[in-house]
Amino acid sequence: MKKIIALLLCCVFVFSCVSCATEMEETIPEYIGEIVGDLDLDEKTFVFGVVADYFFEGEDNTLSYINNTEFGDLAMERIRSVEKTHNCSIEFQYVPRAGEAAYKDVYANDYTFDVIQEESYWLVSYIPMGIFVDLTTLDHIDVTDEEKWGNRELLLSTMWKGAVYGVIPAKHPLRMQNSVAGIIGINETHVQSIGEVDPRDYYENGEWSWDTFTRVLNDYTLTSLGGDKIYAFACDDNRFPRSVAFSNGDKYITINEDGTYQHGLYTPTTLEALNQYYEWITGPTADNILFQQGLPALIDGNAVLGNLDAWEVLANTDSLAYNLENFGLVPYPHGPEAEPGWYQTYNESTDFTLCIPVTSPDPEATAFVLDKIYEPFEGYETRDDIIDYLYANYFLDKRDAVFFYDIANAEHTYFFPTMDGMFDVWTYFPTSRPTEALEKAENVQFSGIEEHILPRLETIPAVYGE
């Protein structure tokens, strides 16, 4: 999903950024602003720099909702209402990488955008440089309002040493869920054809465990009418271990009372999980696993179950919901040390992240406009409203709508960075046994935690008071 070449280029950018950090600090203008009430913005134009990427269909969108759809229409109505009520104009400019564009502006002490919307994968290298406004300093964005601006786990990639530089429009439908990975899609037609138990039933009954999944891998393989093998499960060899890793009750990072931390990959329960993964891919079930991305395998009918990132479910017309009528969703199964119903999804990048560049002329006015734009749409103010919409438009079983809505909740999601090179541990799978793979990655894992994760985690007690 991520672009390796772009990653390398970004690394080059980071080194050049560091060398000029002092120079940027000298040229960034100060700002002071206070806005009260329903302000007349005196015909000011607010410019959104929006990345055109996989999570929506090109530039034919408003607030990243495809135009001439229900949410696209509601987004357009909201923009027009804010413009009329507050005497301003809102302009959208679409760019390949909004974060890079903002960095170049700040480096040149230039202004192009009042706000950018970007995938945080492309922002984590810029966040520590201070090129964005610390949103905790603004009156009109309350980052502690997690229902409106995203929960702390999804915002972790935008945090740095007590500051929060990005939020997501969490009260707008489907802006939270797209950002998580590590769920399983089901071709329900295949399940029905072999007369087996629906995995959704296993999950609902608290029986969706490693043992059950082993039975599924053994029993859900079938042969098509044309004689082709249909595999029980499809997943690429990178996402499979990271999705299983924290299925046994551990969390990625735990901060102890004395200030030390526990790295969740290096615990007995996680090692047990990774050993179970290794058994699945090398033991009797191995022949029933297709090492291919789950989405095309499910759509093409080559697998009964397949790994998915959430955006692959219904983000655009290439997604599962637009190409497979009868499908279901479940999390990865839980291990023996986890309670039934436990699951963890991971977040490599938060889509739709909103940041205000420090060269924006009036960050308070921009925050005021964002606060008005991202109020809930009429008719979609509550969780139940959106679940009903999902059920009516995308899912044949309401359980899938409920599960999809809830996957981005903080108790289910953790940030696992990849832009900082911390994905190295997965490159050793599946050619190394888990203990060997973890040993090979140990230095980069622990140094990465201390360099990239702890400065983000320390923001949570500073901002949220916990």
ROKE-949519 format. One line per 10 residues: their letters; for each residue x, y, z of C-alpha. Coordinates in steps of 0.05 Angstrom, whole numbers. Example, Ala and Ser with C-alpha at 12.3 -4.5 7.8 and 13.67 -1.06 7.14 Angstrom:
! ROKE-949519
AS> 246,-90,156; 273,-21,143
This chain:
! ROKE-949519
MKKIIALLLC> 0,0,0; 57,47,16; 105,70,-36; 177,47,-23; 208,96,-72; 171,153,-40; 194,129,27; 267,133,6; 256,202,-23; 223,224,42
CVFVFSCVSC> 284,199,81; 328,244,38; 280,301,53; 286,288,128; 361,295,128; 357,360,91; 303,384,139; 346,372,200; 403,413,172; 358,474,163
ATEMEETIPE> 316,468,226; 350,527,259; 339,570,198; 265,553,197; 257,571,270; 283,641,254; 236,654,195; 170,626,220; 124,684,237; 91,689,304
YIGEIVGDLD> 15,690,308; -34,714,360; -109,708,350; -174,704,388; -242,691,357; -308,693,394; -378,675,371; -403,671,299; -349,713,267; -355,751,203
LDEKTFVFGV> -291,731,168; -291,790,121; -290,751,55; -226,715,73; -209,654,30; -186,591,66; -145,544,23; -146,469,36; -87,430,9; -116,361,-1
VADYFFEGED> -78,298,-20; -108,259,-77; -96,187,-57; -125,117,-52; -177,132,2; -221,171,-45; -235,174,-120; -188,228,-147; -206,302,-146; -281,294,-157
NTLSYINNTE> -297,300,-84; -315,349,-28; -282,338,39; -258,272,9; -329,247,-3; -342,230,-75; -387,283,-107; -458,266,-125; -464,217,-68; -504,228,-4
FGDLAMERIR> -443,247,37; -413,286,-21; -477,327,-25; -479,338,51; -406,360,49; -421,410,-6; -480,437,32; -437,445,94; -383,483,56; -435,530,26
SVEKTHNCSI> -468,541,94; -402,559,128; -383,606,71; -450,641,75; -457,644,150; -386,669,163; -374,710,100; -314,671,74; -293,627,16; -265,556,21
EFQYVPRAGE> -220,533,-35; -192,463,-48; -126,450,-82; -107,377,-97; -34,357,-92; 4,291,-95; 31,300,-24; 3,356,20; 53,346,76; 112,355,30
AAYKDVYAND> 80,418,0; 70,447,70; 143,431,88; 168,467,26; 125,528,43; 152,532,114; 224,523,90; 214,581,42; 174,622,93; 117,621,42
YTFDVIQEES> 42,612,47; -1,568,3; -49,531,49; -87,549,111; -96,476,126; -75,410,95; -108,342,95; -59,285,88; -46,213,107; -4,216,170
YWLVSYIPMG> 44,164,142; 72,222,101; 73,270,161; 111,233,216; 179,256,192; 155,329,190; 117,329,256; 179,336,301; 204,395,260; 150,442,285
IFVDLTTLDH> 125,461,215; 53,454,239; 14,493,292; 8,458,359; -68,451,360; -70,449,436; -55,523,435; -117,541,395; -185,559,423; -229,529,369
IDVTDEEKWG> -201,459,364; -206,419,429; -161,359,415; -187,327,479; -256,321,448; -241,252,421; -311,243,393; -301,302,347; -226,302,332; -205,230,338
NRELLLSTMW> -183,185,394; -114,188,423; -90,124,391; -107,148,321; -76,216,335; -11,187,364; 25,193,298; 11,269,299; 37,280,370; 106,301,393
KGAVYGVIPA> 132,319,462; 68,346,491; 40,377,427; -14,352,380; -4,375,308; -61,339,273; -133,317,283; -183,278,242; -257,296,230; -284,239,272
KHPLRMQNSV> -357,263,273; -361,258,197; -381,188,174; -326,138,159; -267,184,174; -242,141,232; -247,70,206; -206,77,143; -142,84,183; -138,15,214
AGIIGINETH> -113,-51,189; -113,-124,209; -185,-148,199; -212,-209,162; -262,-208,105; -306,-268,90; -334,-292,24; -401,-313,53; -422,-348,-11; -363,-396,-4
VQSIGEVDPR> -380,-409,69; -452,-426,51; -430,-471,-6; -389,-516,40; -441,-516,95; -393,-493,150; -405,-447,209; -401,-373,193; -340,-343,227; -385,-285,248
DYYENGEWSW> -424,-335,291; -359,-360,322; -340,-289,339; -409,-271,366; -409,-332,411; -340,-319,439; -311,-379,402; -267,-343,352; -202,-369,380; -136,-395,352
DTFTRVLNDY> -162,-467,358; -224,-448,318; -183,-413,266; -140,-475,259; -203,-515,245; -224,-463,194; -157,-467,158; -165,-543,155; -238,-546,136; -255,-485,94
TLTSLGGDKI> -213,-501,33; -255,-523,-27; -252,-535,-101; -287,-492,-152; -332,-519,-206; -274,-510,-254; -229,-552,-210; -188,-495,-182; -168,-494,-109; -203,-442,-65
YAFACDDNRF> -159,-429,-4; -186,-423,66; -147,-358,78; -108,-306,39; -58,-258,69; 10,-231,49; 67,-254,92; 78,-185,121; 9,-169,148; -5,-238,175
PRSVAFSNGD> 45,-238,233; 32,-165,253; -42,-179,255; -33,-241,299; 21,-211,344; -25,-177,394; -82,-227,391; -61,-259,457; -77,-202,504; -15,-158,501
KYITINEDGT> -10,-86,478; 45,-57,435; 72,-9,489; 55,-8,563; 81,48,606; 96,25,677; 83,66,740; 157,78,749; 163,108,680; 195,48,647
YQHGLYTPTT> 160,14,589; 145,-56,564; 154,-70,491; 95,-115,473; 132,-154,419; 181,-179,471; 134,-215,519; 119,-289,529; 46,-280,507; 66,-245,442
LEALNQYYEW> 119,-297,428; 65,-350,437; 23,-312,386; 80,-309,336; 95,-382,346; 23,-398,331; 28,-357,267; 91,-395,249; 55,-461,261; -1,-440,215
ITGPTADNIL> 45,-423,157; 92,-482,164; 49,-538,194; -10,-579,167; -51,-516,152; 2,-484,107; -25,-514,43; -92,-480,55; -62,-409,60; -54,-367,-2
FQQGLPALID> 2,-317,6; -31,-261,-32; -65,-197,-12; -133,-212,15; -175,-162,-25; -162,-189,-95; -166,-261,-69; -235,-248,-39; -261,-210,-100; -235,-262,-149
GNAVLGNLDA> -264,-319,-107; -196,-351,-94; -204,-351,-18; -258,-360,34; -226,-311,83; -176,-256,70; -137,-203,108; -161,-132,96; -143,-61,115; -207,-23,133
WEVLANTDSL> -202,24,73; -206,-37,28; -276,-52,53; -313,8,25; -267,68,14; -274,70,-62; -302,33,-121; -244,-16,-121; -262,-39,-51; -296,-102,-27
AYNLENFGLV> -365,-73,-18; -368,-51,-91; -344,-118,-118; -371,-173,-73; -444,-173,-53; -445,-225,2; -387,-214,50; -375,-210,124; -322,-183,172; -289,-209,235
PYPHGPEAEP> -226,-191,274; -166,-237,280; -180,-294,329; -158,-288,402; -106,-330,438; -113,-368,503; -87,-310,546; -139,-261,518; -212,-255,536; -263,-275,484
GWYQTYNEST> -278,-214,441; -208,-185,450; -177,-160,387; -125,-109,366; -122,-73,299; -61,-33,281; -55,37,252; 4,52,207; -25,118,183; -85,162,200
DFTLCIPVTS> -122,181,137; -155,250,131; -107,281,182; -116,357,186; -56,402,201; -47,477,200; 21,499,173; 56,552,216; 57,598,156; -19,600,154
PDPEATAFVL> -35,674,165; -88,664,220; -90,595,252; -146,615,299; -191,634,242; -173,569,207; -190,530,270; -256,567,274; -274,547,203; -253,474,214
DKIYEPFEGY> -295,471,277; -356,493,237; -343,449,176; -333,386,217; -396,389,259; -438,325,247; -479,322,183; -554,329,194; -584,259,202; -516,228,220
ETRDDIIDYL> -504,255,289; -498,189,327; -465,122,323; -532,88,310; -546,136,252; -482,116,217; -490,42,232; -559,44,202; -531,77,140; -476,25,134
YANYFLDKRD> -527,-32,142; -574,-1,91; -521,12,38; -462,-35,46; -474,-95,91; -524,-152,87; -515,-168,162; -519,-113,214; -464,-147,254; -415,-125,200
AVFFYDIANA> -438,-53,204; -429,-52,280; -361,-85,276; -337,-39,221; -359,23,259; -325,1,324; -258,-23,297; -225,45,305; -242,52,379; -181,66,422
EHTYFFPTMD> -185,-1,459; -177,-38,393; -125,5,358; -51,16,367; -2,57,326; 54,16,295; 99,62,255; 128,42,188; 155,107,161; 208,107,215
GMFDVWTYFP> 235,40,193; 205,1,251; 172,-49,205; 239,-84,200; 216,-139,247; 166,-164,195; 219,-170,141; 247,-230,178; 181,-268,172; 167,-320,148
TSRPTEALEK> 239,-343,134; 260,-340,207; 229,-371,268; 196,-318,313; 251,-319,367; 305,-310,314; 265,-254,279; 255,-216,344; 329,-223,361; 349,-195,293
AENVQFSGIE> 302,-136,302; 315,-122,376; 363,-64,369; 321,-25,318; 257,-41,356; 280,-13,423; 318,46,395; 258,62,352; 212,60,412; 256,109,449
EHILPRLETI> 267,155,389; 199,155,356; 145,128,403; 160,152,474; 162,226,452; 92,215,425; 66,175,484; 89,228,533; 38,275,500; -21,234,526
PAVYGE> -14,252,600; 7,322,582; -55,335,540; -107,287,565; -86,287,638; -80,211,642
